[in-house]
Amino acid sequence: MNRRHSDPLDAAEIARRAEAVKFAAVSCALEGLFPSDAAMEKAQRFMDGLIDLDELVSPDGDGE
């Protein structure tokens, strides 16, 4: 699902996404791994509602 064609995110969903991204980044850091700038930019697009979870986790960014 592409969020660009959906309703804007509500405050609760924005907060949930931000918390999920923060948790993932901290979890990686505890293992000595740090996301690239490109990965963090993609995560920001997810938090902003521009992409969905499938697009976030797909290597090519299109969710397929």
C-alpha positions as CSV (number, residue, x, y, z in Angstrom):
1,M,0.0,0.0,0.0
2,N,1.4,3.4,-1.0
3,R,0.6,6.0,1.6
4,R,0.9,8.8,-1.0
5,H,-2.6,7.8,-2.2
6,S,-4.1,7.4,1.3
7,D,-5.3,9.6,4.1
8,P,-2.7,11.4,6.2
9,L,-1.5,9.7,9.3
10,D,-3.0,10.6,12.6
11,A,-0.9,11.7,15.6
12,A,-1.1,8.2,17.2
13,E,0.2,6.5,14.1
14,I,3.0,9.0,13.6
15,A,4.0,8.4,17.3
16,R,3.8,4.6,16.8
17,R,6.0,4.7,13.7
18,A,8.5,7.0,15.4
19,E,8.8,4.7,18.4
20,A,9.3,1.7,16.2
21,V,12.1,3.4,14.2
22,K,13.7,4.5,17.5
23,F,13.5,1.0,19.0
24,A,15.0,-0.5,15.8
25,A,17.9,2.0,15.7
26,V,18.7,1.5,19.4
27,S,18.5,-2.3,19.0
28,C,20.9,-2.2,16.2
29,A,23.3,0.1,18.1
30,L,23.3,-2.3,21.0
31,E,24.7,-4.9,18.5
32,G,27.3,-2.4,17.2
33,L,25.4,-1.8,14.0
34,F,24.4,1.6,12.8
35,P,22.0,2.4,10.0
36,S,23.3,4.3,6.9
37,D,22.1,7.8,6.1
38,A,20.0,6.3,3.3
39,A,18.3,3.9,5.7
40,M,17.5,6.7,8.1
41,E,16.1,8.8,5.3
42,K,13.9,5.9,4.3
43,A,12.8,5.5,7.9
44,Q,12.0,9.2,8.0
45,R,9.8,8.8,4.9
46,F,8.0,5.9,6.7
47,M,7.5,8.1,9.8
48,D,6.1,10.9,7.6
49,G,3.6,8.5,6.0
50,L,5.2,8.7,2.6
51,I,5.9,5.0,2.4
52,D,4.4,2.0,4.2
53,L,6.1,-0.8,6.1
54,D,6.5,-3.1,3.0
55,E,8.3,-0.3,1.2
56,L,10.4,0.5,4.3
57,V,11.7,-3.1,4.6
58,S,12.1,-3.9,0.8
59,P,15.6,-3.6,-0.5
60,D,14.5,-1.6,-3.6
61,G,12.0,0.5,-1.8
62,D,8.9,-0.4,-3.9
63,G,7.5,-3.0,-1.5
64,E,7.7,-5.9,-4.0
